[in-house]
């Protein structure tokens, strides 16, 4: 029982880390796209 609980916890934490990484990456992409848009508008 205890072992299964630990396995589930590690799966959950891996999932959370992946979600956080994806979120951060998307945020970073959006930021860069906005910078590129501003440069395009200036030209």
PQR file with spaces between the fields and no chain letter, atoms N, CA, C, O and H, PARSE charges and radii, in Angstrom:
ATOM       1  N    UNK     1       0.836   -1.204    0.000 -0.4000 1.5000
ATOM       2  CA   UNK     1       0.000    0.000    0.000 -0.0000 2.0000
ATOM       3  C    UNK     1       0.874    1.258    0.000  0.5500 1.7000
ATOM       4  O    UNK     1       0.688    2.160   -0.817 -0.5500 1.4000
ATOM       5  N    UNK     2       1.822    1.298    0.925 -0.4000 1.5000
ATOM       6  CA   UNK     2       2.686    2.471    1.047 -0.0000 2.0000
ATOM       7  C    UNK     2       3.494    2.687   -0.232  0.5500 1.7000
ATOM       8  O    UNK     2       3.679    3.816   -0.685 -0.5500 1.4000
ATOM       9  H    UNK     2       1.973    0.565    1.589  0.4000 1.0000
ATOM      10  N    UNK     3       3.974    1.566   -0.808 -0.4000 1.5000
ATOM      11  CA   UNK     3       4.803    1.670   -2.012 -0.0000 2.0000
ATOM      12  C    UNK     3       3.995    2.262   -3.162  0.5500 1.7000
ATOM      13  O    UNK     3       4.494    3.097   -3.916 -0.5500 1.4000
ATOM      14  H    UNK     3       3.823    0.649   -0.440  0.4000 1.0000
ATOM      15  N    UNK     4       2.748    1.826   -3.291 -0.4000 1.5000
ATOM      16  CA   UNK     4       1.901    2.315   -4.371 -0.0000 2.0000
ATOM      17  C    UNK     4       1.665    3.817   -4.209  0.5500 1.7000
ATOM      18  O    UNK     4       1.651    4.561   -5.189 -0.5500 1.4000
ATOM      19  H    UNK     4       2.342    1.148   -2.678  0.4000 1.0000
ATOM      20  N    UNK     5       1.480    4.252   -2.969 -0.4000 1.5000
ATOM      21  CA   UNK     5       1.266    5.665   -2.688 -0.0000 2.0000
ATOM      22  C    UNK     5       2.467    6.487   -3.145  0.5500 1.7000
ATOM      23  O    UNK     5       2.311    7.548   -3.750 -0.5500 1.4000
ATOM      24  H    UNK     5       1.491    3.648   -2.172  0.4000 1.0000
ATOM      25  N    UNK     6       3.659    5.991   -2.852 -0.4000 1.5000
ATOM      26  CA   UNK     6       4.884    6.684   -3.241 -0.0000 2.0000
ATOM      27  C    UNK     6       4.997    6.761   -4.766  0.5500 1.7000
ATOM      28  O    UNK     6       5.396    7.788   -5.315 -0.5500 1.4000
ATOM      29  H    UNK     6       3.786    5.129   -2.361  0.4000 1.0000
ATOM      30  N    UNK     7       4.644    5.675   -5.436 -0.4000 1.5000
ATOM      31  CA   UNK     7       4.704    5.677   -6.906 -0.0000 2.0000
ATOM      32  C    UNK     7       3.771    6.726   -7.478  0.5500 1.7000
ATOM      33  O    UNK     7       4.132    7.464   -8.396 -0.5500 1.4000
ATOM      34  H    UNK     7       4.319    4.841   -4.990  0.4000 1.0000
ATOM      35  N    UNK     8       2.560    6.786   -6.925 -0.4000 1.5000
ATOM      36  CA   UNK     8       1.600    7.779   -7.402 -0.0000 2.0000
ATOM      37  C    UNK     8       2.115    9.193   -7.155  0.5500 1.7000
ATOM      38  O    UNK     8       1.951   10.076   -7.996 -0.5500 1.4000
ATOM      39  H    UNK     8       2.267    6.187   -6.179  0.4000 1.0000
ATOM      40  N    UNK     9       2.734    9.400   -6.003 -0.4000 1.5000
ATOM      41  CA   UNK     9       3.270   10.736   -5.690 -0.0000 2.0000
ATOM      42  C    UNK     9       4.328   11.139   -6.700  0.5500 1.7000
ATOM      43  O    UNK     9       4.347   12.281   -7.159 -0.5500 1.4000
ATOM      44  H    UNK     9       2.867    8.682   -5.320  0.4000 1.0000
ATOM      45  N    UNK    10       5.207   10.212   -7.048 -0.4000 1.5000
ATOM      46  CA   UNK    10       6.270   10.567   -7.997 -0.0000 2.0000
ATOM      47  C    UNK    10       5.674   10.823   -9.380  0.5500 1.7000
ATOM      48  O    UNK    10       6.149   11.692  -10.111 -0.5500 1.4000
ATOM      49  H    UNK    10       5.192    9.284   -6.675  0.4000 1.0000
ATOM      50  N    UNK    11       4.636   10.069   -9.738 -0.4000 1.5000
ATOM      51  CA   UNK    11       3.968   10.323  -11.032 -0.0000 2.0000
ATOM      52  C    UNK    11       3.353   11.707  -11.034  0.5500 1.7000
ATOM      53  O    UNK    11       3.474   12.454  -12.005 -0.5500 1.4000
ATOM      54  H    UNK    11       4.250    9.363   -9.144  0.4000 1.0000
ATOM      55  N    UNK    12       2.689   12.042   -9.936 -0.4000 1.5000
ATOM      56  CA   UNK    12       2.043   13.358   -9.829 -0.0000 2.0000
ATOM      57  C    UNK    12       3.083   14.467   -9.890  0.5500 1.7000
ATOM      58  O    UNK    12       2.894   15.457  -10.598 -0.5500 1.4000
ATOM      59  H    UNK    12       2.590   11.435   -9.147  0.4000 1.0000
ATOM      60  N    UNK    13       4.178   14.311   -9.156 -0.4000 1.5000
ATOM      61  CA   UNK    13       5.187   15.371   -9.147 -0.0000 2.0000
ATOM      62  C    UNK    13       5.825   15.517  -10.528  0.5500 1.7000
ATOM      63  O    UNK    13       6.113   16.631  -10.964 -0.5500 1.4000
ATOM      64  H    UNK    13       4.331   13.507   -8.581  0.4000 1.0000
ATOM      65  N    UNK    14       6.048   14.390  -11.220 -0.4000 1.5000
ATOM      66  CA   UNK    14       6.590   14.479  -12.585 -0.0000 2.0000
ATOM      67  C    UNK    14       5.621   15.221  -13.484  0.5500 1.7000
ATOM      68  O    UNK    14       6.023   16.046  -14.305 -0.5500 1.4000
ATOM      69  H    UNK    14       5.814   13.485  -10.866  0.4000 1.0000
ATOM      70  N    UNK    15       4.334   14.921  -13.321 -0.4000 1.5000
ATOM      71  CA   UNK    15       3.309   15.578  -14.130 -0.0000 2.0000
ATOM      72  C    UNK    15       3.289   17.077  -13.842  0.5500 1.7000
ATOM      73  O    UNK    15       3.210   17.895  -14.759 -0.5500 1.4000
ATOM      74  H    UNK    15       4.008   14.251  -12.654  0.4000 1.0000
ATOM      75  N    UNK    16       3.360   17.426  -12.555 -0.4000 1.5000
ATOM      76  CA   UNK    16       3.346   18.845  -12.180 -0.0000 2.0000
ATOM      77  C    UNK    16       4.564   19.565  -12.732  0.5500 1.7000
ATOM      78  O    UNK    16       4.457   20.691  -13.217 -0.5500 1.4000
ATOM      79  H    UNK    16       3.424   16.761  -11.811  0.4000 1.0000
ATOM      80  N    UNK    17       5.719   18.921  -12.661 -0.4000 1.5000
ATOM      81  CA   UNK    17       6.944   19.539  -13.182 -0.0000 2.0000
ATOM      82  C    UNK    17       6.801   19.759  -14.689  0.5500 1.7000
ATOM      83  O    UNK    17       7.161   20.817  -15.205 -0.5500 1.4000
ATOM      84  H    UNK    17       5.806   18.006  -12.267  0.4000 1.0000
ATOM      85  N    UNK    18       6.277   18.762  -15.381 -0.4000 1.5000
ATOM      86  CA   UNK    18       6.099   18.879  -16.831 -0.0000 2.0000
ATOM      87  C    UNK    18       5.117   19.995  -17.157  0.5500 1.7000
ATOM      88  O    UNK    18       5.333   20.768  -18.091 -0.5500 1.4000
ATOM      89  H    UNK    18       5.985   17.903  -14.961  0.4000 1.0000
ATOM      90  N    UNK    19       4.034   20.077  -16.385 -0.4000 1.5000
ATOM      91  CA   UNK    19       3.037   21.118  -16.609 -0.0000 2.0000
ATOM      92  C    UNK    19       3.646   22.496  -16.382  0.5500 1.7000
ATOM      93  O    UNK    19       3.439   23.417  -17.173 -0.5500 1.4000
ATOM      94  H    UNK    19       3.858   19.449  -15.627  0.4000 1.0000
ATOM      95  N    UNK    20       4.397   22.626  -15.294 -0.4000 1.5000
ATOM      96  CA   UNK    20       5.026   23.911  -14.974 -0.0000 2.0000
ATOM      97  C    UNK    20       6.022   24.302  -16.062  0.5500 1.7000
ATOM      98  O    UNK    20       6.102   25.467  -16.452 -0.5500 1.4000
ATOM      99  H    UNK    20       4.564   21.879  -14.652  0.4000 1.0000
ATOM     100  N    UNK    21       6.777   23.325  -16.547 -0.4000 1.5000
ATOM     101  CA   UNK    21       7.766   23.603  -17.586 -0.0000 2.0000
ATOM     102  C    UNK    21       7.070   24.051  -18.866  0.5500 1.7000
ATOM     103  O    UNK    21       7.502   25.005  -19.513 -0.5500 1.4000
ATOM     104  H    UNK    21       6.713   22.379  -16.230  0.4000 1.0000
ATOM     105  N    UNK    22       5.994   23.358  -19.230 -0.4000 1.5000
ATOM     106  CA   UNK    22       5.243   23.712  -20.433 -0.0000 2.0000
ATOM     107  C    UNK    22       4.677   25.122  -20.299  0.5500 1.7000
ATOM     108  O    UNK    22       4.739   25.919  -21.234 -0.5500 1.4000
ATOM     109  H    UNK    22       5.644   22.583  -18.705  0.4000 1.0000
ATOM     110  N    UNK    23       4.124   25.419  -19.122 -0.4000 1.5000
ATOM     111  CA   UNK    23       3.543   26.735  -18.879 -0.0000 2.0000
ATOM     112  C    UNK    23       4.601   27.826  -19.011  0.5500 1.7000
ATOM     113  O    UNK    23       4.380   28.852  -19.656 -0.5500 1.4000
ATOM     114  H    UNK    23       4.074   24.772  -18.362  0.4000 1.0000
ATOM     115  N    UNK    24       5.753   27.585  -18.386 -0.4000 1.5000
ATOM     116  CA   UNK    24       6.834   28.573  -18.431 -0.0000 2.0000
ATOM     117  C    UNK    24       7.314   28.765  -19.866  0.5500 1.7000
ATOM     118  O    UNK    24       7.573   29.886  -20.304 -0.5500 1.4000
ATOM     119  H    UNK    24       5.931   26.753  -17.862  0.4000 1.0000
ATOM     120  N    UNK    25       7.427   27.652  -20.591 -0.4000 1.5000
ATOM     121  CA   UNK    25       7.898   27.722  -21.972 -0.0000 2.0000
ATOM     122  C    UNK    25       6.915   28.501  -22.834  0.5500 1.7000
ATOM     123  O    UNK    25       7.323   29.325  -23.653 -0.5500 1.4000
ATOM     124  H    UNK    25       7.216   26.741  -20.235  0.4000 1.0000
ATOM     125  N    UNK    26       5.605   28.242  -22.653 -0.4000 1.5000
ATOM     126  CA   UNK    26       4.589   28.967  -23.422 -0.0000 2.0000
ATOM     127  C    UNK    26       4.621   30.451  -23.103  0.5500 1.7000
ATOM     128  O    UNK    26       4.484   31.290  -23.993 -0.5500 1.4000
ATOM     129  H    UNK    26       5.274   27.572  -21.988  0.4000 1.0000
ATOM     130  N    UNK    27       4.806   30.772  -21.821 -0.4000 1.5000
ATOM     131  CA   UNK    27       4.867   32.171  -21.402 -0.0000 2.0000
ATOM     132  C    UNK    27       6.053   32.857  -22.073  0.5500 1.7000
ATOM     133  O    UNK    27       5.946   33.982  -22.562 -0.5500 1.4000
ATOM     134  H    UNK    27       4.918   30.090  -21.098  0.4000 1.0000
ATOM     135  N    UNK    28       7.197   32.148  -22.084 -0.4000 1.5000
ATOM     136  CA   UNK    28       8.411   32.682  -22.689 -0.0000 2.0000
ATOM     137  C    UNK    28       8.209   32.889  -24.188  0.5500 1.7000
ATOM     138  O    UNK    28       8.627   33.907  -24.741 -0.5500 1.4000
ATOM     139  H    UNK    28       7.284   31.235  -21.686  0.4000 1.0000
ATOM     140  N    UNK    29       7.564   31.915  -24.845 -0.4000 1.5000
ATOM     141  CA   UNK    29       7.303   32.026  -26.282 -0.0000 2.0000
ATOM     142  C    UNK    29       6.424   33.238  -26.565  0.5500 1.7000
ATOM     143  O    UNK    29       6.692   34.006  -27.489 -0.5500 1.4000
ATOM     144  H    UNK    29       7.225   31.089  -24.395  0.4000 1.0000
ATOM     145  N    UNK    30       5.375   33.406  -25.765 -0.4000 1.5000
ATOM     146  CA   UNK    30       4.462   34.535  -25.956 -0.0000 2.0000
ATOM     147  C    UNK    30       5.217   35.847  -25.822  0.5500 1.7000
ATOM     148  O    UNK    30       5.021   36.768  -26.615 -0.5500 1.4000
ATOM     149  H    UNK    30       5.158   32.783  -25.014  0.4000 1.0000
ATOM     150  N    UNK    31       6.081   35.930  -24.814 -0.4000 1.5000
ATOM     151  CA   UNK    31       6.868   37.135  -24.578 -0.0000 2.0000
ATOM     152  C    UNK    31       7.725   37.444  -25.805  0.5500 1.7000
ATOM     153  O    UNK    31       7.775   38.583  -26.269 -0.5500 1.4000
ATOM     154  H    UNK    31       6.240   35.182  -24.169  0.4000 1.0000
ATOM     155  N    UNK    32       8.399   36.413  -26.325 -0.4000 1.5000
ATOM     156  CA   UNK    32       9.266   36.607  -27.486 -0.0000 2.0000
ATOM     157  C    UNK    32       8.459   36.992  -28.717  0.5500 1.7000
ATOM     158  O    UNK    32       8.903   37.820  -29.512 -0.5500 1.4000
ATOM     159  H    UNK    32       8.358   35.488  -25.948  0.4000 1.0000
ATOM     160  N    UNK    33       7.286   36.405  -28.883 -0.4000 1.5000
ATOM     161  CA   UNK    33       6.447   36.734  -30.032 -0.0000 2.0000
ATOM     162  C    UNK    33       5.998   38.192  -29.965  0.5500 1.7000
ATOM     163  O    UNK    33       5.941   38.878  -30.985 -0.5500 1.4000
ATOM     164  H    UNK    33       6.926   35.732  -28.237  0.4000 1.0000
ATOM     165  N    UNK    34       5.681   38.656  -28.762 -0.4000 1.5000
ATOM     166  CA   UNK    34       5.265   40.050  -28.607 -0.0000 2.0000
ATOM     167  C    UNK    34       6.415   40.986  -28.969  0.5500 1.7000
ATOM     168  O    UNK    34       6.198   42.013  -29.613 -0.5500 1.4000
ATOM     169  H    UNK    34       5.727   38.099  -27.933  0.4000 1.0000
ATOM     170  N    UNK    35       7.636   40.639  -28.560 -0.4000 1.5000
ATOM     171  CA   UNK    35       8.806   41.461  -28.903 -0.0000 2.0000
ATOM     172  C    UNK    35       8.971   41.513  -30.413  0.5500 1.7000
ATOM     173  O    UNK    35       9.232   42.574  -30.980 -0.5500 1.4000
ATOM     174  H    UNK    35       7.812   39.806  -28.037  0.4000 1.0000
ATOM     175  N    UNK    36       8.818   40.357  -31.066 -0.4000 1.5000
ATOM     176  CA   UNK    36       8.974   40.284  -32.518 -0.0000 2.0000
ATOM     177  C    UNK    36       7.900   41.125  -33.203  0.5500 1.7000
ATOM     178  O    UNK    36       8.175   41.807  -34.189 -0.5500 1.4000
ATOM     179  H    UNK    36       8.606   39.495  -30.606  0.4000 1.0000
ATOM     180  N    UNK    37       6.679   41.074  -32.678 -0.4000 1.5000
ATOM     181  CA   UNK    37       5.592   41.860  -33.251 -0.0000 2.0000
ATOM     182  C    UNK    37       5.908   43.347  -33.155  0.5500 1.7000
ATOM     183  O    UNK    37       5.687   44.090  -34.112 -0.5500 1.4000
ATOM     184  H    UNK    37       6.455   40.520  -31.876  0.4000 1.0000
ATOM     185  N    UNK    38       6.419   43.783  -32.022 -0.4000 1.5000
ATOM     186  CA   UNK    38       6.737   45.200  -31.842 -0.0000 2.0000
ATOM     187  C    UNK    38       7.806   45.624  -32.837  0.5500 1.7000
ATOM     188  O    UNK    38       7.726   46.712  -33.407 -0.5500 1.4000
ATOM     189  H    UNK    38       6.599   43.180  -31.245  0.4000 1.0000
ATOM     190  N    UNK    39       8.808   44.773  -33.051 -0.4000 1.5000
ATOM     191  CA   UNK    39       9.867   45.093  -34.010 -0.0000 2.0000
ATOM     192  C    UNK    39       9.289   45.200  -35.420  0.5500 1.7000
ATOM     193  O    UNK    39       9.646   46.100  -36.180 -0.5500 1.4000
ATOM     194  H    UNK    39       8.873   43.889  -32.588  0.4000 1.0000
ATOM     195  N    UNK    40       8.396   44.275  -35.758 -0.4000 1.5000
ATOM     196  CA   UNK    40       7.785   44.289  -37.094 -0.0000 2.0000
ATOM     197  C    UNK    40       6.989   45.567  -37.305  0.5500 1.7000
ATOM     198  O    UNK    40       7.033   46.161  -38.383 -0.5500 1.4000
ATOM     199  H    UNK    40       8.106   43.544  -35.141  0.4000 1.0000
ATOM     200  N    UNK    41       6.267   45.986  -36.288 -0.4000 1.5000
ATOM     201  CA   UNK    41       5.448   47.197  -36.410 -0.0000 2.0000
ATOM     202  C    UNK    41       6.311   48.435  -36.615  0.5500 1.7000
ATOM     203  O    UNK    41       5.936   49.346  -37.353 -0.5500 1.4000
ATOM     204  H    UNK    41       6.231   45.503  -35.412  0.4000 1.0000
ATOM     205  N    UNK    42       7.481   48.462  -35.952 -0.4000 1.5000
ATOM     206  CA   UNK    42       8.371   49.624  -36.083 -0.0000 2.0000
ATOM     207  C    UNK    42       8.891   49.746  -37.512  0.5500 1.7000
ATOM     208  O    UNK    42       8.998   50.845  -38.056 -0.5500 1.4000
ATOM     209  H    UNK    42       7.786   47.722  -35.352  0.4000 1.0000
ATOM     210  N    UNK    43       9.214   48.588  -38.118 -0.4000 1.5000
ATOM     211  CA   UNK    43       9.811   48.630  -39.466 -0.0000 2.0000
ATOM     212  C    UNK    43       8.818   49.023  -40.532  0.5500 1.7000
ATOM     213  O    UNK    43       9.173   49.101  -41.708 -0.5500 1.4000
ATOM     214  H    UNK    43       9.126   47.695  -37.676  0.4000 1.0000
